[in-house]
Amino acid sequence: MRRRSVRTLVLLVTMAVTGAAVWRATTTEQDRGRARLAEQQVDGAAADAVYTLAELKATLHAYVAPGQGLPFWSARAKEQLAQIATLLDTIDPASSAARYPLTEARAALDRLAAAETRVRGHVGNGQVLVAGDIIFEESRTLADTIATEIAGARQALARAASAREAGTANAQSLLAGGVLATWVVALMLLLPVPRERPRTDDATTLSLQAAPGREPATQAGPVGLGPDDPPAAAPAVAASLPPAPDLADLAELCRGLSTAASATDLDPLLERARLLLGARGVMVWLVSADGTRLEPALTRGYDPQVLGRIGTIGRDDDNLTAEAFRSNAATRSAATAAHAAAVAVPLATPTGPAGVLAVEMPPGEGGDPTRAAAVAGVLAAQLANLLASPAPPAESARASTAQA
């Protein structure tokens, strides 16, 4: 994705989703905290109800104990019954939500209050034995029923709390996963997509050998690199060149080559030569000191990534450049629909070729190797005189290549 407006929109949407997720997670944690506090309050009320119920049982026992005052214990019993009723009112909404209503506990409490009234009447009439039977049989059973109902309600509340916590944890996990997935998709959309470059033919006439320590060169690419390496930068003016070179331009170029004083002067001249030839790329190879290989010295028209992988050509290699050097004669290959035309012209000197001028034409039928060979021959003669003289030296020429 390259459009800045779309990338900005994706980033804003992702940030909005993240903000909404954070807000949702925060409100969920707040709700969870309030629910836990309510659970603690209800559980505390249940524990108080059980404790008060035990005190009520002891109070009823005091009704029939010798030497106890009935008015004191009856007032205490009424107070405890009212407190238990209030606590059941606190517990019942939560327990009903957990599908465990305290209906039976409320009914048992009403019967227990009625039993306490009867016990108080029997004690007041001096019927202690009858009052004791009610306390130790009926009242105890009703109190145990209430305590059992409260215990069941506490268990139901605990199960509901556990289920709620598990659901909240799952929701939080899904929310975090959704945010993570959103960012992954956003990053994939925001990553810059490299522009695809057209690949060159599987065979080219300027195949070279790889440099020592690098992968062997193949027949794909403009200078013998791998099929995945970027091709040479094709000039936009190549397809619109005239059918024959302008002799005035050729003469001016030769004059410039004859007056060049340094490798820096050769860079613009070599570019003019490439345009004059209508070539895709131009490369000057110079022979090594021992005469066994050719090394790249000057190039124009090739991508810097391609130049970084150029090695040397052996004298006996099977390619167009080495053949031109061995034979000290121009060699060329015609263009086809699948292959680019190429021309290799030796830099002839009295002592043998000093190197080779290699020219690669555009792919398809646009290149004319015959015309290119004629023009390249003129340029090679000028370059041979220049490069065979003390200035510019080969090292300066190679430095110029690196700068190009």
C-alpha positions in Angstrom: 0.0 0.0 0.0 1.6 3.2 -1.2 -1.2 5.9 -0.9 -0.6 8.1 2.1 -4.3 8.8 2.6 -5.2 5.1 2.7 -2.3 4.4 5.1 -3.4 7.2 7.4 -7.0 5.9 7.3 -5.9 2.4 8.2 -3.8 3.7 11.1 -6.6 5.9 12.4 -9.1 3.0 12.3 -6.7 0.7 14.1 -6.1 3.3 16.8 -9.9 3.8 17.2 -10.4 0.0 17.5 -7.6 -0.1 20.1 -9.1 2.8 22.1 -12.6 1.2 22.1 -11.1 -2.1 23.2 -9.2 -0.4 26.1 -12.4 1.4 27.1 -14.3 -1.9 27.0 -11.7 -3.7 29.1 -11.7 -0.8 31.6 -15.5 -0.8 32.1 -15.5 -4.6 32.3 -12.9 -4.5 35.1 -15.0 -1.8 36.9 -18.1 -4.0 36.6 -16.2 -7.0 37.9 -15.0 -5.0 40.9 -18.5 -3.9 41.7 -19.8 -7.5 41.3 -17.2 -8.8 43.7 -18.0 -6.2 46.3 -21.7 -7.1 46.1 -20.9 -10.8 46.4 -18.8 -10.1 49.5 -21.7 -8.1 51.0 -24.2 -10.9 50.3 -22.0 -13.6 51.6 -21.3 -11.5 54.7 -25.1 -11.2 55.3 -25.5 -14.9 54.9 -22.8 -15.6 57.5 -24.5 -13.1 59.9 -27.8 -14.8 59.4 -26.4 -18.2 60.3 -24.7 -16.7 63.4 -27.8 -14.9 64.5 -29.9 -18.1 64.0 -27.5 -19.9 66.4 -28.0 -17.1 68.9 -31.8 -17.4 68.5 -31.6 -21.1 69.4 -29.6 -20.3 72.6 -32.2 -17.6 73.4 -35.1 -20.0 73.1 -33.3 -22.5 75.3 -33.0 -19.8 78.0 -36.9 -19.6 78.1 -37.0 -22.9 80.0 -33.8 -22.5 82.0 -34.3 -22.1 85.7 -33.9 -18.6 87.1 -34.1 -16.7 83.8 -36.3 -13.7 83.2 -38.9 -14.1 80.5 -39.2 -10.5 79.5 -35.5 -10.1 78.8 -35.2 -13.2 76.6 -38.5 -12.6 74.8 -37.4 -9.1 73.8 -34.1 -10.6 72.7 -35.8 -13.3 70.6 -38.0 -10.8 68.8 -34.9 -8.7 68.0 -33.0 -11.7 66.6 -36.0 -12.8 64.5 -36.3 -9.4 63.0 -32.6 -9.3 62.3 -32.7 -12.7 60.5 -35.7 -11.5 58.4 -33.7 -8.4 57.4 -30.6 -10.5 56.4 -32.8 -12.8 54.4 -34.2 -9.8 52.5 -30.6 -8.8 51.7 -29.6 -12.3 50.5 -32.8 -13.2 48.6 -32.4 -11.0 45.4 -28.9 -12.3 44.7 -29.8 -15.9 45.5 -32.9 -15.6 43.3 -30.7 -14.3 40.5 -28.6 -17.4 41.0 -31.8 -19.6 40.7 -32.0 -20.4 44.4 -34.8 -18.3 46.0 -35.1 -18.3 49.8 -38.9 -18.9 49.8 -38.7 -22.0 52.0 -36.3 -20.2 54.4 -38.8 -17.3 54.7 -41.7 -19.7 55.4 -39.7 -21.5 58.0 -38.8 -18.2 59.7 -42.5 -17.3 59.9 -43.3 -20.6 61.5 -40.3 -20.2 63.9 -41.7 -16.7 64.9 -45.1 -18.3 65.6 -43.4 -21.1 67.6 -41.6 -18.5 69.7 -44.9 -16.8 70.5 -46.4 -20.1 71.6 -43.3 -20.9 73.7 -43.6 -17.5 75.4 -47.3 -18.1 76.2 -46.6 -21.6 77.7 -43.8 -20.3 79.8 -46.0 -17.5 81.1 -48.7 -20.0 82.0 -46.2 -22.2 83.8 -46.3 -25.0 81.2 -42.5 -25.3 80.9 -42.5 -28.9 79.7 -44.8 -28.1 76.8 -42.6 -25.0 76.0 -39.5 -27.3 76.1 -41.0 -29.7 73.6 -41.7 -26.9 71.1 -38.2 -25.5 71.6 -36.2 -28.7 71.3 -38.4 -30.3 68.5 -40.3 -27.8 66.3 -38.1 -24.7 66.8 -34.8 -26.6 66.3 -36.1 -28.3 63.1 -37.2 -24.9 61.7 -33.9 -23.3 62.6 -32.0 -26.1 60.9 -34.2 -25.7 57.8 -33.4 -22.0 57.6 -29.6 -22.6 58.1 -29.7 -25.3 55.3 -31.4 -22.9 52.9 -28.9 -20.2 53.6 -26.0 -22.6 53.0 -27.5 -23.7 49.7 -27.9 -20.1 48.7 -24.2 -19.4 49.4 -23.2 -22.3 47.2 -25.4 -21.1 44.4 -24.0 -17.6 44.7 -20.4 -19.1 44.6 -21.2 -21.1 41.4 -22.7 -18.1 39.7 -19.7 -15.9 40.6 -17.3 -18.6 39.2 -19.3 -18.7 36.0 -19.4 -15.0 35.7 -15.6 -14.7 36.3 -14.9 -17.4 33.6 -17.2 -15.6 31.1 -15.5 -12.3 31.8 -12.0 -13.8 31.4 -13.1 -15.3 28.0 -14.5 -12.0 26.9 -11.3 -10.2 27.8 -9.2 -12.8 26.0 -11.3 -12.5 22.8 -11.1 -8.7 23.1 -7.3 -8.9 23.3 -7.1 -11.3 20.4 -9.3 -9.0 18.3 -7.0 -6.1 19.0 -3.9 -8.1 18.2 -5.5 -9.4 14.9 -6.4 -5.8 14.0 -2.8 -4.6 14.5 -1.4 -7.5 12.5 -3.7 -6.7 9.6 -2.9 -3.0 9.9 0.8 -3.7 9.9 0.4 -5.9 6.8 -1.5 -3.1 5.0 1.0 -0.5 6.1 4.1 -2.3 5.1 5.4 -0.8 1.8 5.1 -3.0 -1.2 8.1 -3.0 -3.4 7.4 -2.1 -7.0 7.8 -5.1 -9.3 10.4 -4.6 -12.0 10.2 -6.5 -15.3 12.6 -9.4 -15.6 15.0 -9.8 -18.4 15.3 -12.7 -20.8 16.6 -16.0 -19.7 19.5 -15.6 -22.1 21.6 -12.6 -22.8 24.7 -12.1 -24.9 26.6 -10.2 -22.2 26.8 -13.2 -19.7 29.7 -12.8 -17.3 31.3 -14.9 -14.6 30.6 -14.2 -10.9 33.3 -12.5 -8.8 35.3 -14.8 -6.5 33.3 -15.7 -3.4 30.0 -14.9 -5.0 27.3 -17.1 -6.6 28.1 -18.1 -10.2 26.6 -15.9 -12.8 23.8 -17.3 -14.9 22.4 -16.4 -18.3 19.6 -14.3 -16.8 19.9 -10.5 -16.5 21.9 -7.9 -18.4 25.3 -8.7 -17.0 24.9 -12.4 -16.1 23.3 -12.1 -12.6 20.6 -14.3 -11.1 17.0 -14.2 -12.5 15.8 -12.4 -9.4 18.3 -9.5 -9.6 16.9 -6.2 -10.8 17.5 -5.5 -14.5 19.4 -2.7 -16.0 17.6 0.7 -16.1 16.3 0.9 -19.6 16.5 4.5 -21.0 13.1 5.9 -21.9 14.5 7.4 -25.1 15.8 4.1 -26.6 12.5 3.3 -28.4 12.3 6.6 -30.1 15.9 6.9 -31.5 16.3 7.7 -35.2 17.2 4.8 -37.6 20.8 6.1 -37.9 23.1 8.0 -35.5 23.6 11.7 -35.9 27.0 12.1 -37.4 27.4 15.5 -35.8 26.7 14.1 -32.4 29.1 11.2 -33.1 31.8 13.7 -34.1 31.2 15.8 -31.1 31.4 12.7 -28.9 34.7 11.6 -30.5 36.1 15.1 -29.9 35.1 14.9 -26.3 36.8 11.5 -25.9 40.0 12.7 -27.5 40.2 15.6 -25.1 39.2 13.8 -21.9 41.9 14.2 -19.2 40.5 12.1 -16.3 38.1 9.3 -15.5 35.6 11.9 -14.3 35.4 13.4 -17.8 34.5 9.9 -19.1 31.3 9.6 -17.2 29.1 12.1 -19.1 30.8 11.0 -22.4 29.9 7.4 -21.8 26.3 8.4 -21.0 26.2 10.3 -24.3 27.6 7.3 -26.1 24.9 5.1 -24.6 22.1 7.5 -25.8 23.7 7.8 -29.2 23.8 4.0 -29.6 20.2 3.7 -28.3 21.6 1.1 -25.8 20.2 -0.3 -22.6 23.6 -0.4 -21.0 27.2 0.2 -21.8 30.2 -1.3 -20.0 34.0 -0.9 -20.6 36.1 -3.9 -19.6 39.9 -3.6 -19.1 42.3 -6.4 -19.2 44.1 -7.4 -15.9 47.8 -7.0 -15.4 48.4 -10.7 -16.1 46.2 -10.6 -19.2 44.1 -13.6 -18.0 40.8 -11.8 -17.2 38.7 -8.7 -17.9 37.6 -6.4 -15.1 34.7 -3.8 -15.2 36.0 -0.3 -15.4 33.2 2.0 -16.6 29.5 1.4 -16.8 26.4 3.4 -17.6 22.7 2.4 -17.6 22.9 -0.4 -15.1 21.2 -0.5 -11.7 23.6 -0.1 -8.7 22.4 -3.5 -7.4 23.5 -5.1 -10.6 26.9 -3.4 -10.5 27.4 -4.7 -6.9 27.3 -8.3 -8.2 29.5 -7.9 -11.3 32.6 -10.1 -11.1 35.3 -10.6 -13.7 35.4 -12.4 -17.1 38.0 -15.0 -17.8 39.9 -14.8 -21.1 38.7 -18.2 -22.1 35.1 -17.8 -21.0 32.3 -18.7 -23.4 30.5 -15.4 -23.9 30.4 -12.5 -26.3 32.8 -10.3 -24.4 35.5 -12.9 -24.0 35.2 -13.9 -27.6 35.7 -10.3 -28.8 38.8 -10.0 -26.6 40.3 -13.3 -27.8 39.6 -12.7 -31.5 40.5 -8.9 -31.3 37.4 -8.4 -33.5 33.9 -7.2 -33.0 31.2 -9.8 -32.1 27.5 -9.3 -32.0 24.2 -11.1 -31.6 20.9 -10.2 -33.3 17.8 -9.3 -31.3 14.8 -11.6 -31.2 11.4 -11.3 -29.5 12.9 -13.0 -26.4 16.5 -11.9 -26.4 18.2 -8.5 -26.5 20.8 -7.7 -29.1 24.4 -7.2 -28.0 27.7 -6.0 -29.4 31.2 -6.4 -28.0 34.1 -4.4 -29.6 37.7 -4.8 -28.5 39.8 -1.8 -27.5 42.5 -2.4 -30.1 46.0 -1.2 -29.4 49.4 -2.0 -31.1 50.2 -4.5 -28.4 46.8 -6.2 -28.5 43.3 -5.4 -27.1 43.4 -3.3 -23.9 39.8 -4.3 -23.1 36.3 -4.6 -24.6 33.4 -2.1 -25.1 30.2 -4.1 -24.4 26.9 -2.7 -25.5 23.5 -4.2 -24.7 20.5 -3.1 -26.8 16.9 -2.9 -25.6 15.0 -6.3 -25.5 12.8 -7.3 -28.4 13.3 -6.2 -32.0 14.2 -2.5 -31.2 18.0 -2.9 -31.2 20.1 -3.0 -34.4 23.4 -4.8 -33.7 24.8 -3.9 -37.1 24.4 -0.1 -36.6 25.5 -0.5 -33.0 28.6 -2.4 -34.0 29.6 0.4 -36.4 29.1 3.2 -33.9 30.7 1.2 -31.1 33.8 0.6 -33.3 34.3 4.3 -33.6 33.9 4.8 -29.9 36.1 1.8 -29.0 38.9 3.3 -31.1 38.7 6.5 -29.2 38.6 4.7 -25.8 41.5 2.5 -26.7 43.7 5.5 -27.4 42.6 7.1 -24.2 42.7 4.1 -21.8 46.0 2.9 -23.3 47.7 6.2 -22.4 49.0 7.1 -19.0 45.9 9.2 -18.1 43.5 8.4 -17.0 44.8 5.3 -15.2 42.7 2.1 -14.8 42.4 2.6 -11.0 40.9 6.1 -11.6 38.5 4.6 -14.1 37.4 2.0 -11.6 36.8 4.6 -9.0 34.6 6.4 -11.5 32.6 3.2 -11.9 32.1 3.0 -8.2 30.8 6.6 -8.1 28.5 5.9 -11.1 
